[in-house]
Amino acid sequence: MRNIFIVCALLACNLFMNAQESEKYPLGDYTELTDTKPHDDAATWDKLGTPTQLSWGSTDVRYPKLSIPDVRKTNRWRTKAWKGERVNAQAVLWTKTGVKEAQVSVSDLRNGSHVIPASAISAHFVRYVMTDELNKDRKGGCGVRENKAEWDSSLVADVLDIVKVRDIQARATQPIWTQVRVPASAPAGTYKGILTVSGKDLESMELRIEVDVTNRVLPAPKEWAFHLDLWQNPYAVARYYQVPLWSEAHFEAMRPIMRMLADAGQKSITTSIMHKPWNGQTEDHFDSMVTRVKKIDGTWQYDYAVFDKWVEFMMNEIGIDQMISCYTMIPWKLSFDYYDEATNRVLFVDTKPGEAAYADYWGSFLKDFARHLKEKGWFEKTAISMDERPMEAMREAIKVIKQADPAFKITLAGNYHPEIQQDLYYLSIPYGHLFPADVKAERERKGQISTMYTCCAEAFPNTFTFSDPAEAAWTVLHALAAGYDGYLRWAVNSWTADPLRDSRFRTWAAGDTYSIYPGPRSSIRFERLVEGLQDCEKIRVLREEFEAKGAQGKLKRLNKAVAQCTPEGLAETQRSASEMVNELHSLLNNL
Amino acid sequence: MRNIFIVCALLACNLFMNAQESEKYPLGDYTELTDTKPHDDAATWDKLGTPTQLSWGSTDVRYPKLSIPDVRKTNRWRTKAWKGERVNAQAVLWTKTGVKEAQVSVSDLRNGSHVIPASAISAHFVRYVMTDELNKDRKGGCGVRENKAEWDSSLVADVLDIVKVRDIQARATQPIWTQVRVPASAPAGTYKGILTVSGKDLESMELRIEVDVTNRVLPAPKEWAFHLDLWQNPYAVARYYQVPLWSEAHFEAMRPIMRMLADAGQKSITTSIMHKPWNGQTEDHFDSMVTRVKKIDGTWQYDYAVFDKWVEFMMNEIGIDQMISCYTMIPWKLSFDYYDEATNRVLFVDTKPGEAAYADYWGSFLKDFARHLKEKGWFEKTAISMDERPMEAMREAIKVIKQADPAFKITLAGNYHPEIQQDLYYLSIPYGHLFPADVKAERERKGQISTMYTCCAEAFPNTFTFSDPAEAAWTVLHALAAGYDGYLRWAVNSWTADPLRDSRFRTWAAGDTYSIYPGPRSSIRFERLVEGLQDCEKIRVLREEFEAKGAQGKLKRLNKAVAQCTPEGLAETQRSASEMVNELHSLLNNL
């Protein structure tokens, strides 16, 4: 086993390796967990005339792994797209005999002499991950789930693999996620090409791709107005990739992951300014990115090497540079770390807002932090972030912040509180909660950001691994429809112990803690989220255009369709989230 | 209880407080553990004619607590003393009725118009501490003693209390340790005075003191030639006094303890340059007095705030300034601490001499440490200290030290190794091991220090709490007699969990880890050690004097007596250690 690995590493052939179940943190191929759910039996599979079949399917469906997929066979995918847009389709292959060394290739897409090159098109084997289910009352996914046996688990299609050649087992379905990144410079017109599936002892099968590029241009993700805030977890990356924290290898591993976020229009850098800002609730707890030393004379000394390196990396190498969120001054466990020079240990002060020790610990830090941030030119972008705590505690924390520097920006992810909302530069409130219209307008006027978040609490909409794929898009379209400035989710890569194979966690419904997989591998959830984010930006562009042109009819049609993206709209129109999302998507391409 | 304490603190009356058994770390009075050994019964006590009696006794005896002491009653203590010398006597009080609020006072000692003031005389109630015994084979006291029930325990007189007023129980013996510090300026002659014991409902009892001050002057302890090296443990002090490490309160607590050492001619400052240099073998482990930070770029950063404060305190406030011993580069557990900036944790490098990681960890530190020491003007006084390890490891460590700075001094407390002895500025070898005469002479010529040590290994001589008091003096007189430059003991205040009441420890025979008690309180062992140290210096002075004067007869008598301070001398002269020590002491006053 060790020899095989060494040889393969030398030959860079690990992608061809048989998956090793013994590998704890696979980066190449891997073996999925066993699908124990009822599925088509051998007799049903054996009735298939053509042993291996291929068709375009739908991006709304997580095709079961061991049953013949329910698709209306079609070999042409036709879609419209804006210049600069990413468009997705899902092909499905199913086989009663299995396919050895299956692989997918795509041709250039051609429109006369114009070309969308094959390099702008990607095809991913969709992989299956273990998921669970909503709480028994179907009202959400919060709460502890230590005993996995209590939850109905199943294998679902979600991971978009980066392994390019793999064996497909007999009597199995293999979805293939396909994405075309239309260059912003592509002239309008219809681009055509071919997706080919080949394999050992398999006659190659083809599907047609046709992308009608319209004349409109989707701005680059960095320009998107929608304030996206998916919290990053660098600590999970270090653990999964088994690299020293903040080493070059660590940044190397994070680079493609964080670029996926930048490509989704991410605005905020997640930083932790204390040990376990969320009490270590994720598989890999966050630690302090600031070194705090308590000197023997009782004074504090700070070092920002980790904070600076992470922020500089995100800003300069990744391009996420609008906001630095610093978690947190009011953690759930009010215990604050420092390296104690006297005892040569990391110790903790147990104190709470309102106490002198709290004001000393934070006041001293925030003054120095403000000085440092100003030196780096980051002060205006940085926000001291709080989690929901009792009002009195939040007020005391705000007092300490303002005392350190009245100009410090402050954020809260929590409930809407009229008492403190004016102090919050950035306020993200739960799905279903609303800002009073006058407050929202006033906040906008003052340049304050007002968003919504979802977490474990929502049965719908959500991005659990068992959630309907379209919910990811619907969520952000809803955020726009309901007048929020953006969307926050508390975890995008807080990986479970074995994230590629098992998305279940010791708390919350499966998939709650991440939608980007190691590799990095995207997911059906993440790509549908990006689709929604693109449509949000398209709505913004169209509104601007229609308003500028005075195209009231189109504006009205657009706004009416957008306004339906609410729970009430779903009920009223009797549409599913996927129908609503797809119709709106189509409208945005045809207005 | 709290109220009592507060009132007493306000009135500075805590010395009068009833001992509180619930007090974990008593600083005032306290209740001794129960003496469970056979002792004189009530009938025997009741036969006493005079209910409470007082006499001078012997400093060689640990008088049992619950039996009538075996003393030839005498009310006059007469002794010779050099100017500047401390002389000790032990009085014994025994009572069948008990004495409430017993206290001891001393008068000035008068010689015509010359006075040794009462302030130069101290009297201490001798307190009883739990001890155990030698190993079952009587060969020493090494090894683990987790199960106290396996060892024969008893209460022994050792602690010299600082509580001045206390109740003496009925049918009990209360020794009173008495010390006269003869001023260096006192004119020769016989000084006389009175020691008085009084108590509630007790007619005061008196004992006479007569000190014949000779014309010779004992140099101040700082000038003593004998190289005394008793390792200090600041961590034990912080724990017992419940004060933050390296705080002003901590130094306040250490000041009188360390002054006792300075007064004994202590030469070395014990410093720890890593976490647990001795694998945490004491109740309070040593931690690193150096802050080592591993930066995320892999470089090391050092801070010497603790080291500097401790060394400056010892040098400037205490006057111990000849040597700074830095423990250790080769600990028993080869695991080396640092604060890791990346993970915000104290981490450990597991590496051993000869490995690149070892050379990196130590080489980088030693270079910076040398720079720092030179800046402080301490480089010439500082020695990197090693414990006994395999030869190859010691050689590799020496190589790393020499590479960092060829002029670095190096010490070893361990066996004599001809292969490396020339590299060792300071080498302390076990009792009974000898330096070859030519090597010792060569080392002397080169200014290298060669001493001996005792630890748990010696059944005799030792300073366990059950050791004969005179052994403490005999040990250092032996060191001188056998041609060593001094004496090392690895612990002088590494206190047990409850050091005033129980000297037993989880390893080694009781008392191995300390001879100074919290308070600070001296001990019979410590005072007898100082007596030996004084006599060592007196021997040096007399030799110099006799050589200068050509007083060959006296020199010969002196050297003959000194030379007997060996195990062979004891056997040959058929004397006990106390007899030998006392005779030599007497000779030094009469030559």
HADDOCK unambig.tbl for C-alpha pairs under 7 A between the chains (distance, minus, plus):
assign (segid A and resid 245 and name CA) (segid B and resid 342 and name CA) 5.73 0.50 0.50
assign (segid A and resid 245 and name CA) (segid B and resid 343 and name CA) 6.77 0.50 0.50
assign (segid A and resid 246 and name CA) (segid B and resid 296 and name CA) 6.33 0.50 0.50
assign (segid A and resid 246 and name CA) (segid B and resid 342 and name CA) 6.20 0.50 0.50
assign (segid A and resid 247 and name CA) (segid B and resid 296 and name CA) 6.69 0.50 0.50
assign (segid A and resid 287 and name CA) (segid B and resid 343 and name CA) 6.74 0.50 0.50
assign (segid A and resid 287 and name CA) (segid B and resid 344 and name CA) 6.70 0.50 0.50
assign (segid A and resid 288 and name CA) (segid B and resid 344 and name CA) 6.35 0.50 0.50
assign (segid A and resid 291 and name CA) (segid B and resid 341 and name CA) 6.54 0.50 0.50
assign (segid A and resid 291 and name CA) (segid B and resid 344 and name CA) 6.84 0.50 0.50
assign (segid A and resid 296 and name CA) (segid B and resid 246 and name CA) 6.30 0.50 0.50
assign (segid A and resid 296 and name CA) (segid B and resid 247 and name CA) 6.66 0.50 0.50
assign (segid A and resid 306 and name CA) (segid B and resid 342 and name CA) 6.52 0.50 0.50
assign (segid A and resid 341 and name CA) (segid B and resid 291 and name CA) 6.55 0.50 0.50
assign (segid A and resid 342 and name CA) (segid B and resid 245 and name CA) 5.72 0.50 0.50
assign (segid A and resid 342 and name CA) (segid B and resid 246 and name CA) 6.24 0.50 0.50
assign (segid A and resid 342 and name CA) (segid B and resid 306 and name CA) 6.59 0.50 0.50
assign (segid A and resid 343 and name CA) (segid B and resid 245 and name CA) 6.82 0.50 0.50
assign (segid A and resid 343 and name CA) (segid B and resid 287 and name CA) 6.73 0.50 0.50
assign (segid A and resid 344 and name CA) (segid B and resid 287 and name CA) 6.70 0.50 0.50
assign (segid A and resid 344 and name CA) (segid B and resid 288 and name CA) 6.40 0.50 0.50
assign (segid A and resid 344 and name CA) (segid B and resid 291 and name CA) 6.89 0.50 0.50
assign (segid A and resid 345 and name CA) (segid B and resid 346 and name CA) 6.30 0.50 0.50
assign (segid A and resid 346 and name CA) (segid B and resid 345 and name CA) 6.30 0.50 0.50
assign (segid A and resid 346 and name CA) (segid B and resid 346 and name CA) 6.81 0.50 0.50
